[in-house]
Amino acid sequence: MLNKKVFLLFLSAAIYPLAFSPINLKFLSYISISVFIILLLRSNRKESIRLSFFYGFILYFVGVSWVFNSIYNFGGENLFSSVLITLIFILTLAATFIPIGFFINKSLKLSPTKSSLLISSLWIACEFIRSNLFGGFPWLIIGHSQIHTIFDNFFPILGSYFVGFIVIVLSSFFSIILIQNLNKKYFIQLFVAAATLFIINLIPIHWTKHSNENINFAVIQANIHQGLKFDTSLTEKIKYKYQKMSEQHSDKDLIVWPETAIPELIGNHQYLNKLKENYNESLLISGIFRFDLSSNKIFNSIVFLKESMQFYDKRHLVPFGEYIPLKDFIKPLGKLLDVPMSDISEGNRNQSFIKFKNYNIYPLICYEIAYPDLIYTNKDEYGLILNLSNDGWFGDSFAPHQHLQIAQIRAIETQSYILRAANTGISAVINPTGKINNFIPLNEEGVLTGNIFTTKFLTPYMVFGDYPILMLIFLLIFLHIYRFKRNG
């Protein structure tokens, strides 16, 4: 019996990442969660805790194994330290599933509705913890898999955590009525709930307003292999390649190079001033490594070159890639790695936007697109979101596709255009419905050109954030714990 449970759990966890990009078999998320919940409800608490941990481990082993590729290939090719860090990383993520098994097991004696609400609350609470613990890793969030389904109208109102909450409610409700052999009225209730979501999604709701003026742009995807990017003998060739690819687009409003396009530490502005002279009519935007002479710190930055020079410094850094978390604890292990530019400083949290002409540019670097709280849009002024990234660290894996899908979620949550430039891809223009207007495929060289619009006003989600869903789930969990203690 245990072997059958383990097999079903392994299968259900392994198919979960396939609901996300690039596979996008969205229905698999429902199957994965339903099977997982059935297994928990047929197990005692101790067994459920083990099953929950194993489910999380397999899920992330399949879904984010690309972490190993980046650590090994670009961290000195030390197999031992790369495997160990990857295992610690996945085991930490898996541990966040343990509270689900603690509360959800055969001892749970609630109605189908109450049980479903509790399961959903625990799941989303664990996702929230996972997204923020030790810097956070908001990857494979269940709500992200459901973009362009019956939930599209809910993203700009209550965000992806709320969408995930509903997905878990529907999946767990189905699991419970199967286990308990309940009568058909419960299936009717499930059908009515799904039909209601479908009908709501048919109603067009526009929270933001487009400007009448469009902006023409050129996004440069030079496709510099990560293994060559920090070869100092190639630095001048890389810089020349970006300039050559940009030459015929000097009439554009925006010329956008990706994250750390200029692969050298810039302490003085001599090169930037010279670069600025070549693009008098355009705003040249590029990712750089910036050395701040006054603070003696290195930043992963974006430079905006026009008449003046403006900088944006990355606020949310990537663990192990840009800084070493718990540095004193794992310092001996970190010495075995040789990740380029892995001692970056965090930018000022109060940075907001860059003003250009009569609109605002809201910059985000790479991983920051996964954090909606970093987007501070001005409701009374037109603007667009700019995302510069370098997914070359992850090669030809699921990571660049998953990263792009997260950017699509931000676009639909904010109902804003997002212009995305990535070194090896996937560079894209994303419209306010989260759909991709145009893109350059992964690992291809090219220039993405076109027109983009700015928007103003705020969606409800941008006003209230995740507070409504977090208040709801923690209230439901608190009520269950209170009842649990009261009844022994």
HELIX and SHEET records of a PDB file:
HELIX    1   1 LEU A    2  ILE A   15  1                                  14    
HELIX    2   2 TYR A   16  ALA A   19  5                                   4    
HELIX    3   3 PHE A   27  LEU A   41  1                                  15    
HELIX    4   4 ARG A   45  GLY A   63  1                                  19    
HELIX    5   5 TRP A   66  ASN A   73  1                                   8    
HELIX    6   6 LEU A   79  ALA A   95  1                                  17    
HELIX    7   7 ILE A   98  PHE A  103  1                                   6    
HELIX    8   8 PRO A  112  ASN A  132  1                                  21    
HELIX    9   9 LEU A  133  GLY A  135  5                                   3    
HELIX   10  10 ILE A  142  GLN A  146  5                                   5    
HELIX   11  11 PHE A  155  ILE A  179  1                                  25    
HELIX   12  12 LYS A  184  LEU A  202  1                                  19    
HELIX   13  13 GLN A  226  LYS A  229  1                                   4    
HELIX   14  14 THR A  232  LEU A  234  5                                   3    
HELIX   15  15 THR A  235  SER A  246  1                                  12    
HELIX   16  16 GLU A  247  HIS A  249  5                                   3    
HELIX   17  17 GLN A  270  LYS A  276  1                                   7    
HELIX   18  18 LYS A  327  LYS A  335  1                                   9    
HELIX   19  19 CYS A  366  ALA A  370  5                                   5    
HELIX   20  20 PRO A  372  LEU A  374  5                                   3    
HELIX   21  21 ASP A  391  PHE A  394  5                                   4    
HELIX   22  22 ALA A  399  THR A  414  1                                  16    
HELIX   23  23 PRO A  460  PHE A  464  1                                   5    
HELIX   24  24 TYR A  467  ARG A  486  1                                  20    
SHEET    1   A 5 ILE A 262  ILE A 266  0                                        
SHEET    2   A 5 LEU A 283  ASP A 292  1                                        
SHEET    3   A 5 LEU A 254  VAL A 256  1                                        
SHEET    4   A 5 LYS A 209  GLN A 221  1                                        
SHEET    5   A 5 GLY A 446  LYS A 456 -1                                        
SHEET    1   B 4 ILE A 262  ILE A 266  0                                        
SHEET    2   B 4 LEU A 283  ASP A 292  1                                        
SHEET    3   B 4 LYS A 297  LEU A 305 -1                                        
SHEET    4   B 4 MET A 309  ASP A 313 -1                                        
SHEET    1   C 6 ILE A 354  PHE A 356  0                                        
SHEET    2   C 6 TYR A 359  ILE A 365 -1                                        
SHEET    3   C 6 GLY A 383  SER A 389  1                                        
SHEET    4   C 6 ILE A 418  ALA A 422  1                                        
SHEET    5   C 6 SER A 427  ILE A 430 -1                                        
SHEET    6   C 6 ILE A 436  ILE A 440 -1                                        
END                                                                             
